[in-house]
Amino acid sequence: MSIESHYDVVVAGAGIVGASVAWHLATAGARVAVVDAVGPAAAASGASDGAVSVASKKPGPLAHLASASLLYTRKLSAEGILAGAFHARPSFVFGQGEAELAALDALVSKLRTISGPVHVTRDGPATGLACLGPGVERLVTLDGEGHMPGHKAVRAYLSAPGITPIWPAPIQGFDIDDGGVTVLLGDRRLRAGHLVAALGTATKDLFPMLPIIPRAGQLFVTDRGAPGVLPGSLTAAAYLVAKTEAPDVLPLPPVVIDPLTTGQFLMGSSRENHAIR
């Protein structure tokens, strides 16, 4: 087997993480190859709801990181890089009962502490959204969040000059030496200075020592209807309760309803840690 090509970096995985890494490296002048067993956004990135959210993140480092990421995504969109992928939209979080109302209090406090791009524009009785039932006691409306379908973001990032796409090409393994790394693709080999693993839970196939915990979930998508019926994501405060430390019993299902520009809705999702992928 001869070495087919030389690159500064080989990125394993053509999801949103791998595509973003490849774009940043290529923009800095590196010669980058992106390798995927199937193709771009073929796994979790293509199936995600696309919400670019701060409200849904746990208080602390995750929420601060999400806020910084949202600001950066908005910057790349304004510069035209993600203009076709990202768009700003409001978010709506509703609740009823003691646990959910407490979660809404914590949400408002968290956003005030972060002082980032997401802020509360309305907090009061659940009026103005016809889809909410009579039992809902409180509705918090947020401005500053956004939506970016994973497949659109991947396509935008991978369009950068200097990125070589290689798929379908499952990585069989790699060899490291003092000069870099050789990536094995069956009867092909790529030579690079560095290898970046961005394969999600499949990263453990290449690096079994890494502490990666698989997680699965289910959501479903509706048929197409008239777009614009719901102007932003609609989240039950039970979803926020589910993000707290080991909730015993959720008061209600942690439902999230995410409108797509196609007129469809993504609804879900469950979360199952230590799931078998």
Contacts in CASP RR format, 6 or more apart in sequence:
PFRMAT RR
TARGET T0000
AUTHOR 0000-0000-0000
METHOD contacts of the structure
MODEL  1
MSIESHYDVVVAGAGIVGASVAWHLATAGARVAVVDAVGPAAAASGASDG
AVSVASKKPGPLAHLASASLLYTRKLSAEGILAGAFHARPSFVFGQGEAE
LAALDALVSKLRTISGPVHVTRDGPATGLACLGPGVERLVTLDGEGHMPG
HKAVRAYLSAPGITPIWPAPIQGFDIDDGGVTVLLGDRRLRAGHLVAALG
TATKDLFPMLPIIPRAGQLFVTDRGAPGVLPGSLTAAAYLVAKTEAPDVL
PLPPVVIDPLTTGQFLMGSSRENHAIR
1 187 0 8 1.000
1 188 0 8 1.000
1 189 0 8 1.000
2 189 0 8 1.000
3 182 0 8 1.000
3 189 0 8 1.000
3 190 0 8 1.000
3 191 0 8 1.000
4 188 0 8 1.000
4 189 0 8 1.000
4 190 0 8 1.000
5 33 0 8 1.000
5 164 0 8 1.000
5 190 0 8 1.000
5 191 0 8 1.000
6 31 0 8 1.000
6 190 0 8 1.000
6 191 0 8 1.000
6 192 0 8 1.000
7 31 0 8 1.000
7 32 0 8 1.000
7 33 0 8 1.000
7 164 0 8 1.000
7 190 0 8 1.000
7 191 0 8 1.000
7 192 0 8 1.000
7 193 0 8 1.000
8 25 0 8 1.000
8 30 0 8 1.000
8 31 0 8 1.000
8 32 0 8 1.000
8 192 0 8 1.000
8 193 0 8 1.000
8 194 0 8 1.000
9 22 0 8 1.000
9 25 0 8 1.000
9 30 0 8 1.000
9 31 0 8 1.000
9 32 0 8 1.000
9 33 0 8 1.000
9 192 0 8 1.000
9 193 0 8 1.000
9 194 0 8 1.000
9 195 0 8 1.000
9 196 0 8 1.000
10 32 0 8 1.000
10 33 0 8 1.000
10 34 0 8 1.000
10 35 0 8 1.000
10 181 0 8 1.000
10 183 0 8 1.000
10 190 0 8 1.000
10 192 0 8 1.000
10 194 0 8 1.000
10 195 0 8 1.000
10 196 0 8 1.000
11 18 0 8 1.000
11 21 0 8 1.000
11 22 0 8 1.000
11 25 0 8 1.000
11 32 0 8 1.000
11 33 0 8 1.000
11 34 0 8 1.000
11 35 0 8 1.000
11 196 0 8 1.000
11 198 0 8 1.000
12 35 0 8 1.000
12 36 0 8 1.000
12 171 0 8 1.000
12 183 0 8 1.000
12 195 0 8 1.000
12 196 0 8 1.000
12 197 0 8 1.000
12 198 0 8 1.000
12 199 0 8 1.000
12 203 0 8 1.000
12 206 0 8 1.000
13 34 0 8 1.000
13 35 0 8 1.000
13 36 0 8 1.000
13 197 0 8 1.000
13 198 0 8 1.000
13 199 0 8 1.000
14 34 0 8 1.000
14 35 0 8 1.000
14 36 0 8 1.000
14 39 0 8 1.000
14 40 0 8 1.000
14 41 0 8 1.000
14 42 0 8 1.000
14 154 0 8 1.000
14 158 0 8 1.000
14 165 0 8 1.000
14 167 0 8 1.000
15 36 0 8 1.000
15 40 0 8 1.000
15 41 0 8 1.000
15 42 0 8 1.000
15 43 0 8 1.000
15 44 0 8 1.000
15 45 0 8 1.000
15 46 0 8 1.000
15 150 0 8 1.000
15 154 0 8 1.000
15 198 0 8 1.000
16 41 0 8 1.000
16 45 0 8 1.000
16 48 0 8 1.000
16 150 0 8 1.000
16 153 0 8 1.000
16 154 0 8 1.000
16 157 0 8 1.000
17 45 0 8 1.000
17 198 0 8 1.000
17 200 0 8 1.000
18 34 0 8 1.000
18 157 0 8 1.000
18 196 0 8 1.000
18 198 0 8 1.000
19 34 0 8 1.000
19 40 0 8 1.000
19 41 0 8 1.000
19 45 0 8 1.000
19 153 0 8 1.000
19 154 0 8 1.000
19 157 0 8 1.000
19 158 0 8 1.000
20 153 0 8 1.000
20 157 0 8 1.000
21 196 0 8 1.000
21 198 0 8 1.000
22 32 0 8 1.000
22 34 0 8 1.000
22 157 0 8 1.000
22 158 0 8 1.000
22 160 0 8 1.000
22 163 0 8 1.000
23 81 0 8 1.000
23 157 0 8 1.000
23 158 0 8 1.000
23 160 0 8 1.000
23 163 0 8 1.000
25 32 0 8 1.000
26 32 0 8 1.000
26 160 0 8 1.000
26 161 0 8 1.000
26 162 0 8 1.000
26 163 0 8 1.000
27 160 0 8 1.000
29 162 0 8 1.000
31 162 0 8 1.000
31 164 0 8 1.000
32 162 0 8 1.000
32 163 0 8 1.000
32 164 0 8 1.000
33 163 0 8 1.000
33 164 0 8 1.000
33 165 0 8 1.000
33 166 0 8 1.000
33 190 0 8 1.000
33 192 0 8 1.000
34 158 0 8 1.000
34 163 0 8 1.000
34 164 0 8 1.000
34 165 0 8 1.000
34 166 0 8 1.000
34 167 0 8 1.000
35 166 0 8 1.000
35 167 0 8 1.000
35 169 0 8 1.000
35 171 0 8 1.000
35 183 0 8 1.000
35 185 0 8 1.000
35 190 0 8 1.000
36 42 0 8 1.000
36 166 0 8 1.000
36 167 0 8 1.000
36 168 0 8 1.000
36 169 0 8 1.000
37 167 0 8 1.000
37 168 0 8 1.000
37 169 0 8 1.000
37 170 0 8 1.000
37 171 0 8 1.000
38 167 0 8 1.000
38 168 0 8 1.000
39 167 0 8 1.000
39 168 0 8 1.000
40 151 0 8 1.000
40 154 0 8 1.000
40 155 0 8 1.000
40 158 0 8 1.000
40 165 0 8 1.000
40 167 0 8 1.000
41 150 0 8 1.000
41 151 0 8 1.000
41 154 0 8 1.000
41 155 0 8 1.000
43 200 0 8 1.000
43 202 0 8 1.000
44 200 0 8 1.000
45 150 0 8 1.000
45 151 0 8 1.000
45 153 0 8 1.000
45 154 0 8 1.000
46 149 0 8 1.000
46 150 0 8 1.000
46 151 0 8 1.000
46 154 0 8 1.000
47 219 0 8 1.000
48 149 0 8 1.000
48 150 0 8 1.000
49 219 0 8 1.000
49 233 0 8 1.000
49 256 0 8 1.000
49 258 0 8 1.000
49 266 0 8 1.000
49 269 0 8 1.000
50 147 0 8 1.000
50 148 0 8 1.000
50 149 0 8 1.000
50 150 0 8 1.000
50 258 0 8 1.000
51 91 0 8 1.000
51 145 0 8 1.000
51 146 0 8 1.000
51 147 0 8 1.000
51 233 0 8 1.000
51 256 0 8 1.000
51 258 0 8 1.000
52 69 0 8 1.000
52 70 0 8 1.000
52 73 0 8 1.000
52 86 0 8 1.000
52 145 0 8 1.000
52 146 0 8 1.000
52 147 0 8 1.000
52 148 0 8 1.000
53 66 0 8 1.000
53 70 0 8 1.000
53 91 0 8 1.000
53 145 0 8 1.000
53 146 0 8 1.000
53 233 0 8 1.000
54 63 0 8 1.000
54 66 0 8 1.000
54 67 0 8 1.000
54 70 0 8 1.000
54 111 0 8 1.000
54 114 0 8 1.000
54 116 0 8 1.000
54 117 0 8 1.000
54 118 0 8 1.000
54 145 0 8 1.000
55 91 0 8 1.000
55 93 0 8 1.000
55 107 0 8 1.000
55 111 0 8 1.000
55 118 0 8 1.000
55 142 0 8 1.000
55 145 0 8 1.000
55 235 0 8 1.000
55 240 0 8 1.000
56 235 0 8 1.000
56 239 0 8 1.000
56 240 0 8 1.000
56 243 0 8 1.000
56 256 0 8 1.000
57 63 0 8 1.000
57 65 0 8 1.000
57 66 0 8 1.000
57 243 0 8 1.000
58 243 0 8 1.000
58 244 0 8 1.000
59 106 0 8 1.000
59 110 0 8 1.000
59 113 0 8 1.000
60 110 0 8 1.000
63 110 0 8 1.000
63 114 0 8 1.000
64 114 0 8 1.000
67 114 0 8 1.000
67 116 0 8 1.000
67 117 0 8 1.000
67 118 0 8 1.000
70 117 0 8 1.000
70 118 0 8 1.000
70 144 0 8 1.000
70 145 0 8 1.000
70 146 0 8 1.000
71 116 0 8 1.000
71 117 0 8 1.000
73 82 0 8 1.000
73 86 0 8 1.000
73 148 0 8 1.000
74 86 0 8 1.000
74 88 0 8 1.000
74 117 0 8 1.000
76 82 0 8 1.000
76 86 0 8 1.000
77 83 0 8 1.000
77 84 0 8 1.000
77 85 0 8 1.000
77 86 0 8 1.000
77 87 0 8 1.000
81 156 0 8 1.000
81 157 0 8 1.000
82 148 0 8 1.000
82 153 0 8 1.000
82 156 0 8 1.000
84 152 0 8 1.000
84 156 0 8 1.000
85 148 0 8 1.000
85 149 0 8 1.000
85 150 0 8 1.000
85 152 0 8 1.000
85 153 0 8 1.000
85 155 0 8 1.000
85 156 0 8 1.000
86 146 0 8 1.000
86 147 0 8 1.000
86 148 0 8 1.000
86 153 0 8 1.000
87 146 0 8 1.000
87 147 0 8 1.000
87 148 0 8 1.000
88 144 0 8 1.000
88 145 0 8 1.000
88 146 0 8 1.000
89 145 0 8 1.000
89 146 0 8 1.000
89 147 0 8 1.000
89 231 0 8 1.000
89 232 0 8 1.000
89 233 0 8 1.000
90 121 0 8 1.000
90 141 0 8 1.000
90 142 0 8 1.000
90 143 0 8 1.000
90 144 0 8 1.000
90 145 0 8 1.000
90 231 0 8 1.000
90 232 0 8 1.000
91 118 0 8 1.000
91 141 0 8 1.000
91 142 0 8 1.000
91 144 0 8 1.000
91 145 0 8 1.000
91 146 0 8 1.000
91 232 0 8 1.000
91 233 0 8 1.000
91 235 0 8 1.000
92 129 0 8 1.000
92 139 0 8 1.000
92 140 0 8 1.000
92 141 0 8 1.000
92 142 0 8 1.000
92 232 0 8 1.000
92 233 0 8 1.000
92 234 0 8 1.000
92 235 0 8 1.000
93 104 0 8 1.000
93 107 0 8 1.000
93 139 0 8 1.000
93 140 0 8 1.000
93 142 0 8 1.000
93 235 0 8 1.000
93 236 0 8 1.000
93 237 0 8 1.000
93 240 0 8 1.000
94 126 0 8 1.000
94 129 0 8 1.000
94 132 0 8 1.000
94 136 0 8 1.000
94 138 0 8 1.000
94 139 0 8 1.000
94 140 0 8 1.000
94 234 0 8 1.000
94 235 0 8 1.000
94 236 0 8 1.000
94 237 0 8 1.000
95 101 0 8 1.000
95 103 0 8 1.000
95 104 0 8 1.000
95 126 0 8 1.000
95 136 0 8 1.000
95 137 0 8 1.000
95 138 0 8 1.000
95 139 0 8 1.000
95 236 0 8 1.000
95 237 0 8 1.000
95 238 0 8 1.000
96 135 0 8 1.000
96 136 0 8 1.000
96 137 0 8 1.000
96 138 0 8 1.000
96 237 0 8 1.000
96 252 0 8 1.000
97 137 0 8 1.000
97 251 0 8 1.000
99 237 0 8 1.000
99 238 0 8 1.000
99 241 0 8 1.000
99 251 0 8 1.000
100 236 0 8 1.000
100 237 0 8 1.000
100 238 0 8 1.000
100 240 0 8 1.000
100 241 0 8 1.000
100 251 0 8 1.000
100 252 0 8 1.000
101 137 0 8 1.000
101 138 0 8 1.000
101 237 0 8 1.000
103 237 0 8 1.000
103 238 0 8 1.000
103 240 0 8 1.000
103 241 0 8 1.000
103 244 0 8 1.000
104 123 0 8 1.000
104 138 0 8 1.000
104 140 0 8 1.000
104 237 0 8 1.000
104 240 0 8 1.000
106 240 0 8 1.000
107 140 0 8 1.000
107 237 0 8 1.000
107 240 0 8 1.000
108 120 0 8 1.000
108 123 0 8 1.000
108 140 0 8 1.000
111 118 0 8 1.000
111 119 0 8 1.000
111 120 0 8 1.000
111 142 0 8 1.000
117 144 0 8 1.000
118 142 0 8 1.000
118 143 0 8 1.000
118 144 0 8 1.000
118 145 0 8 1.000
119 142 0 8 1.000
119 143 0 8 1.000
119 144 0 8 1.000
120 140 0 8 1.000
120 141 0 8 1.000
120 142 0 8 1.000
121 141 0 8 1.000
121 142 0 8 1.000
121 143 0 8 1.000
122 139 0 8 1.000
122 140 0 8 1.000
122 141 0 8 1.000
123 138 0 8 1.000
123 139 0 8 1.000
123 140 0 8 1.000
123 141 0 8 1.000
124 138 0 8 1.000
124 139 0 8 1.000
124 140 0 8 1.000
125 137 0 8 1.000
125 138 0 8 1.000
125 139 0 8 1.000
126 132 0 8 1.000
126 133 0 8 1.000
126 135 0 8 1.000
126 136 0 8 1.000
126 137 0 8 1.000
126 138 0 8 1.000
126 139 0 8 1.000
127 139 0 8 1.000
128 139 0 8 1.000
129 139 0 8 1.000
129 230 0 8 1.000
129 234 0 8 1.000
131 230 0 8 1.000
131 234 0 8 1.000
132 139 0 8 1.000
145 233 0 8 1.000
147 232 0 8 1.000
147 233 0 8 1.000
147 258 0 8 1.000
149 260 0 8 1.000
158 165 0 8 1.000
166 185 0 8 1.000
166 190 0 8 1.000
169 185 0 8 1.000
169 188 0 8 1.000
170 185 0 8 1.000
170 186 0 8 1.000
171 183 0 8 1.000
171 184 0 8 1.000
171 185 0 8 1.000
171 206 0 8 1.000
172 184 0 8 1.000
172 185 0 8 1.000
172 186 0 8 1.000
173 183 0 8 1.000
173 184 0 8 1.000
173 206 0 8 1.000
174 181 0 8 1.000
174 182 0 8 1.000
174 183 0 8 1.000
174 184 0 8 1.000
174 195 0 8 1.000
174 206 0 8 1.000
175 181 0 8 1.000
175 182 0 8 1.000
175 184 0 8 1.000
179 193 0 8 1.000
180 191 0 8 1.000
180 192 0 8 1.000
180 193 0 8 1.000
180 194 0 8 1.000
181 191 0 8 1.000
181 192 0 8 1.000
181 193 0 8 1.000
181 194 0 8 1.000
181 195 0 8 1.000
182 189 0 8 1.000
182 190 0 8 1.000
182 191 0 8 1.000
182 192 0 8 1.000
183 189 0 8 1.000
183 190 0 8 1.000
183 191 0 8 1.000
183 192 0 8 1.000
183 195 0 8 1.000
197 203 0 8 1.000
197 206 0 8 1.000
197 207 0 8 1.000
199 205 0 8 1.000
199 206 0 8 1.000
200 212 0 8 1.000
201 212 0 8 1.000
201 214 0 8 1.000
201 215 0 8 1.000
201 277 0 8 1.000
202 277 0 8 1.000
203 210 0 8 1.000
203 212 0 8 1.000
204 210 0 8 1.000
204 212 0 8 1.000
213 273 0 8 1.000
213 274 0 8 1.000
214 273 0 8 1.000
214 274 0 8 1.000
214 275 0 8 1.000
214 276 0 8 1.000
214 277 0 8 1.000
215 271 0 8 1.000
215 272 0 8 1.000
215 273 0 8 1.000
215 274 0 8 1.000
215 275 0 8 1.000
216 270 0 8 1.000
216 271 0 8 1.000
216 272 0 8 1.000
216 275 0 8 1.000
216 276 0 8 1.000
216 277 0 8 1.000
217 269 0 8 1.000
217 270 0 8 1.000
217 271 0 8 1.000
217 272 0 8 1.000
217 275 0 8 1.000
218 268 0 8 1.000
218 269 0 8 1.000
218 270 0 8 1.000
219 266 0 8 1.000
219 267 0 8 1.000
219 268 0 8 1.000
219 269 0 8 1.000
219 270 0 8 1.000
220 266 0 8 1.000
220 267 0 8 1.000
220 268 0 8 1.000
221 260 0 8 1.000
221 264 0 8 1.000
221 265 0 8 1.000
221 266 0 8 1.000
221 267 0 8 1.000
222 264 0 8 1.000
222 265 0 8 1.000
222 267 0 8 1.000
223 264 0 8 1.000
224 262 0 8 1.000
224 263 0 8 1.000
224 264 0 8 1.000
225 263 0 8 1.000
225 264 0 8 1.000
226 263 0 8 1.000
227 259 0 8 1.000
227 260 0 8 1.000
227 261 0 8 1.000
227 262 0 8 1.000
227 263 0 8 1.000
228 259 0 8 1.000
228 263 0 8 1.000
229 259 0 8 1.000
229 263 0 8 1.000
230 257 0 8 1.000
230 259 0 8 1.000
230 265 0 8 1.000
231 259 0 8 1.000
232 258 0 8 1.000
232 259 0 8 1.000
233 256 0 8 1.000
233 257 0 8 1.000
233 258 0 8 1.000
233 259 0 8 1.000
234 256 0 8 1.000
234 257 0 8 1.000
234 258 0 8 1.000
235 255 0 8 1.000
235 256 0 8 1.000
235 257 0 8 1.000
236 252 0 8 1.000
236 253 0 8 1.000
236 254 0 8 1.000
236 255 0 8 1.000
236 256 0 8 1.000
238 250 0 8 1.000
238 251 0 8 1.000
238 252 0 8 1.000
238 253 0 8 1.000
238 254 0 8 1.000
238 255 0 8 1.000
239 254 0 8 1.000
239 255 0 8 1.000
239 256 0 8 1.000
241 247 0 8 1.000
241 250 0 8 1.000
241 251 0 8 1.000
241 254 0 8 1.000
242 250 0 8 1.000
242 254 0 8 1.000
242 271 0 8 1.000
255 267 0 8 1.000
255 268 0 8 1.000
256 266 0 8 1.000
256 267 0 8 1.000
256 268 0 8 1.000
256 269 0 8 1.000
257 265 0 8 1.000
257 266 0 8 1.000
257 267 0 8 1.000
257 268 0 8 1.000
258 265 0 8 1.000
258 266 0 8 1.000
258 267 0 8 1.000
259 265 0 8 1.000
260 266 0 8 1.000
END
